Amino acid sequence: MKVLLGARVLRKDEMQGLAASIRMMTDPMARKEAVNSIYSELDNYVSPVHGKAILKMLEDLTFIIQKHFKIDVIYTKATGECIERRILPLIFIFSDFYFYLIAFIDGEEYKYPAFFRVDRIESFKLTDEHYSERLYEKYNAAKMRNCLQFMYAGELLQIKVKCKNKAVEAFKDRLPNHWFIADKGEWKVYGAKVFGEGFIRWALLQGSSIEILEPIELRKEFIDAIDKIYMIYKSKEERYGQTYSKRCR
């Protein structure tokens, strides 16, 4: 329950319902202390911004995944665009406050998965079509989870990065499928498999503590992202500088 409180993935009423269920299952002798601890935090709990109840949807989709059914989903993208897709749902992943449904889009090559934030699924309809159990086994949770640290689709890449010693722990925790390559004193070199776009977004947060070495294409994308950020701040600095200069006249 403490983990869920910290994750802030569920709406407040869902959290209260879970707390009540846990309370009923707790040994009466330990109940008072446990309940006081949880409910004091629940009083100040803030629901996620999306405000969607998702527990029932997670339960229904779990059953569908187990039976390997295809489903038709109506989904709202981050841009606000509403789309409809027939998908092959495979697994759930939790990352940074949200549950994601990892699925393949029907009719497309089963090479890279799509990522659907569960709270953005407006509705779904069960079809009478099944997908191959072999596909499920090939892309099951145990095999995919360590590559799905960043909830953005794209090509699965084998990367090589250089980490400052202070960033090694964060890198290893974020990329459990890493492997050690070389010790460069203040830096360590590692390899890993990631989906590129999500990794770039995370690497930007690490500042100068991580350097992407390979593949070259990903390194160039990272440099382009840095340049775009620089240009935003450069243009604002120029505007602020002109404003300040005018005020001083």
C-alpha positions as CSV (number, residue, x, y, z in Angstrom):
1,M,0.0,0.0,0.0
2,K,2.9,2.4,0.8
3,V,4.3,1.7,-2.7
4,L,0.9,2.6,-4.3
5,L,0.7,5.8,-2.3
6,G,4.1,6.8,-3.5
7,A,3.3,5.8,-7.1
8,R,0.1,7.9,-7.2
9,V,-1.2,5.7,-10.0
10,L,-4.8,5.3,-8.8
11,R,-7.6,7.7,-8.1
12,K,-8.2,8.6,-4.5
13,D,-11.5,6.6,-4.2
14,E,-9.7,3.5,-5.6
15,M,-7.0,3.9,-3.1
16,Q,-9.5,4.2,-0.3
17,G,-11.2,1.0,-1.5
18,L,-7.9,-0.9,-1.5
19,A,-7.1,0.5,2.0
20,A,-10.4,-0.8,3.3
21,S,-9.8,-4.2,1.7
22,I,-6.3,-4.4,3.3
23,R,-7.7,-3.4,6.6
24,M,-10.2,-6.3,6.5
25,M,-7.3,-8.8,5.8
26,T,-5.0,-7.4,8.5
27,D,-4.6,-9.2,11.7
28,P,-6.7,-7.4,14.4
29,M,-3.7,-7.0,16.7
30,A,-1.7,-5.2,14.1
31,R,-4.6,-3.4,12.4
32,K,-4.7,-0.2,14.4
33,E,-1.1,0.7,13.8
34,A,-1.3,-0.2,10.1
35,V,-4.6,1.6,9.5
36,N,-3.4,4.7,11.2
37,S,-0.3,4.8,9.1
38,I,-2.1,4.4,5.8
39,Y,-5.1,6.6,6.5
40,S,-3.1,9.5,7.7
41,E,-1.4,9.5,4.3
42,L,-4.6,8.9,2.4
43,D,-6.1,12.1,3.8
44,N,-3.5,14.1,1.9
45,Y,-3.4,11.8,-1.2
46,V,-3.8,13.6,-4.5
47,S,-5.4,11.7,-7.4
48,P,-3.5,11.7,-10.7
49,V,-4.4,14.6,-13.1
50,H,-6.3,12.3,-15.6
51,G,-8.9,11.5,-12.9
52,K,-9.8,8.1,-14.5
53,A,-10.7,4.9,-12.5
54,I,-8.6,2.2,-14.0
55,L,-8.7,-0.8,-11.7
56,K,-11.6,-2.5,-13.4
57,M,-10.1,-1.9,-16.8
58,L,-6.8,-3.4,-15.6
59,E,-8.7,-6.5,-14.4
60,D,-10.6,-6.9,-17.6
61,L,-7.6,-6.5,-19.8
62,T,-5.6,-9.0,-17.7
63,F,-8.2,-11.6,-18.5
64,I,-8.1,-10.7,-22.2
65,I,-4.3,-11.0,-22.3
66,Q,-4.4,-14.4,-20.7
67,K,-6.9,-15.6,-23.3
68,H,-4.9,-14.0,-26.2
69,F,-7.9,-12.1,-27.6
70,K,-7.6,-9.2,-30.1
71,I,-9.5,-6.1,-29.0
72,D,-10.7,-2.9,-30.7
73,V,-9.7,0.2,-28.6
74,I,-10.7,3.8,-28.8
75,Y,-7.7,5.8,-27.6
76,T,-6.9,9.5,-27.0
77,K,-3.3,10.4,-27.9
78,A,-1.3,13.1,-26.0
79,T,-2.2,15.5,-28.8
80,G,-5.9,15.0,-28.0
81,E,-6.5,13.1,-31.3
82,C,-8.9,10.2,-30.8
83,I,-8.0,7.0,-32.8
84,E,-9.4,3.5,-33.1
85,R,-7.1,0.5,-33.5
86,R,-7.4,-3.3,-33.4
87,I,-4.6,-4.5,-31.2
88,L,-3.0,-7.6,-29.7
89,P,-2.5,-6.8,-26.0
90,L,0.6,-8.5,-24.5
91,I,1.6,-7.1,-21.1
92,F,1.2,-4.2,-18.6
93,I,4.1,-2.0,-17.5
94,F,4.1,0.6,-14.8
95,S,6.3,3.6,-15.3
96,D,6.5,7.1,-13.9
97,F,2.9,7.4,-12.5
98,Y,1.1,5.5,-15.3
99,F,0.1,2.0,-16.4
100,Y,0.9,1.2,-20.0
101,L,-0.6,-1.5,-22.1
102,I,2.0,-2.9,-24.5
103,A,0.5,-4.3,-27.7
104,F,1.0,-4.9,-31.3
105,I,-1.3,-3.2,-33.9
106,D,-3.2,-5.7,-36.0
107,G,-2.2,-5.8,-39.6
108,E,1.3,-4.4,-39.0
109,E,4.6,-6.3,-38.9
110,Y,5.1,-7.7,-35.3
111,K,8.5,-6.2,-34.9
112,Y,8.1,-3.3,-32.4
113,P,5.2,-2.8,-29.9
114,A,3.0,0.1,-29.4
115,F,2.5,1.8,-26.0
116,F,-1.0,2.7,-24.8
117,R,-1.4,4.6,-21.5
118,V,-4.3,2.8,-19.8
119,D,-6.0,6.0,-18.6
120,R,-6.2,7.2,-22.2
121,I,-8.1,4.2,-23.4
122,E,-11.6,5.6,-23.7
123,S,-13.2,2.2,-24.3
124,F,-12.4,-1.2,-25.8
125,K,-14.4,-4.0,-27.4
126,L,-13.6,-7.7,-27.3
127,T,-13.4,-9.4,-30.7
128,D,-13.8,-13.1,-31.5
129,E,-10.3,-13.3,-32.9
130,H,-7.3,-14.8,-31.1
131,Y,-3.7,-14.2,-31.8
132,S,-1.1,-16.9,-31.8
133,E,0.1,-18.2,-28.4
134,R,3.6,-18.3,-30.0
135,L,3.5,-14.6,-30.4
136,Y,2.6,-14.1,-26.8
137,E,5.5,-16.5,-25.7
138,K,8.0,-14.7,-28.0
139,Y,7.1,-11.3,-26.6
140,N,6.0,-12.2,-23.0
141,A,6.6,-10.0,-20.0
142,A,9.7,-11.8,-18.8
143,K,11.5,-11.2,-22.1
144,M,10.3,-7.7,-22.8
145,R,10.1,-6.0,-19.5
146,N,13.9,-5.2,-19.2
147,C,13.7,-3.4,-22.6
148,L,10.6,-1.4,-21.8
149,Q,12.0,1.1,-19.3
150,F,10.9,4.1,-21.4
151,M,7.3,4.2,-22.6
152,Y,7.9,5.3,-26.2
153,A,7.8,3.1,-29.2
154,G,10.4,2.9,-31.9
155,E,13.2,0.6,-33.0
156,L,14.8,-1.6,-30.4
157,L,18.5,-0.6,-30.3
158,Q,21.7,-2.0,-28.9
159,I,23.4,1.0,-27.3
160,K,26.8,1.8,-25.9
161,V,27.1,4.5,-23.3
162,K,29.7,6.1,-21.1
163,C,28.6,6.9,-17.5
164,K,30.2,8.9,-14.8
165,N,30.7,6.9,-11.6
166,K,28.0,8.9,-9.9
167,A,25.5,8.0,-12.6
168,V,26.2,4.3,-12.7
169,E,23.7,3.2,-10.1
170,A,20.9,5.2,-11.8
171,F,21.8,3.7,-15.2
172,K,21.9,0.1,-13.8
173,D,18.5,0.5,-12.1
174,R,16.9,2.1,-15.1
175,L,18.4,-0.5,-17.6
176,P,18.5,-3.9,-15.8
177,N,19.5,-5.6,-19.1
178,H,22.8,-3.7,-19.2
179,W,26.2,-5.3,-19.5
180,F,29.7,-4.0,-18.5
181,I,32.2,-3.2,-21.3
182,A,35.1,-1.2,-19.8
183,D,36.4,0.8,-16.8
184,K,37.7,4.3,-17.8
185,G,38.5,5.5,-14.3
186,E,36.0,8.3,-13.6
187,W,33.7,6.7,-16.3
188,K,32.3,3.3,-16.9
189,V,31.2,2.0,-20.3
190,Y,28.1,-0.2,-20.6
191,G,25.9,-1.7,-23.3
192,A,22.1,-2.2,-23.2
193,K,19.0,-2.7,-25.3
194,V,16.5,0.1,-25.4
195,F,13.8,1.8,-27.5
196,G,15.7,4.9,-28.7
197,E,13.2,7.8,-28.3
198,G,12.5,7.0,-24.6
199,F,16.2,6.6,-23.8
200,I,17.0,10.0,-25.3
201,R,14.4,11.7,-23.1
202,W,15.8,10.0,-20.0
203,A,19.5,10.6,-21.0
204,L,18.7,14.4,-21.3
205,L,17.8,14.4,-17.6
206,Q,21.2,13.0,-16.7
207,G,23.0,16.1,-18.0
208,S,26.7,15.6,-18.5
209,S,26.8,12.4,-16.5
210,I,26.0,10.1,-19.5
211,E,27.4,10.2,-23.0
212,I,25.9,8.1,-25.9
213,L,28.6,6.5,-27.9
214,E,26.7,4.1,-30.2
215,P,24.9,3.8,-32.4
216,I,26.0,7.0,-34.2
217,E,22.4,7.7,-35.4
218,L,21.2,7.8,-31.8
219,R,24.1,10.0,-30.8
220,K,23.2,12.4,-33.5
221,E,19.5,12.4,-32.4
222,F,20.7,13.2,-28.9
223,I,22.8,16.1,-30.1
224,D,19.9,17.5,-32.2
225,A,17.7,17.4,-29.0
226,I,20.3,19.3,-27.1
227,D,20.6,21.9,-29.9
228,K,16.8,22.4,-29.9
229,I,16.8,23.1,-26.2
230,Y,19.8,25.4,-26.5
231,M,18.0,27.4,-29.3
232,I,14.9,27.8,-27.1
233,Y,16.9,29.3,-24.2
234,K,19.2,31.3,-26.5
235,S,16.2,33.1,-28.1
236,K,14.7,33.8,-24.7
237,E,17.9,35.1,-23.4
238,E,18.1,37.5,-26.3
239,R,14.6,38.7,-25.7
240,Y,15.1,39.1,-22.0
241,G,18.4,40.9,-22.7
242,Q,16.7,43.4,-25.0
243,T,13.9,44.0,-22.5
244,Y,16.5,44.6,-19.7
245,S,18.5,46.9,-22.0
246,K,15.4,49.0,-22.8
247,R,14.5,49.4,-19.1
248,C,18.0,50.6,-18.3
249,R,17.8,53.4,-20.9
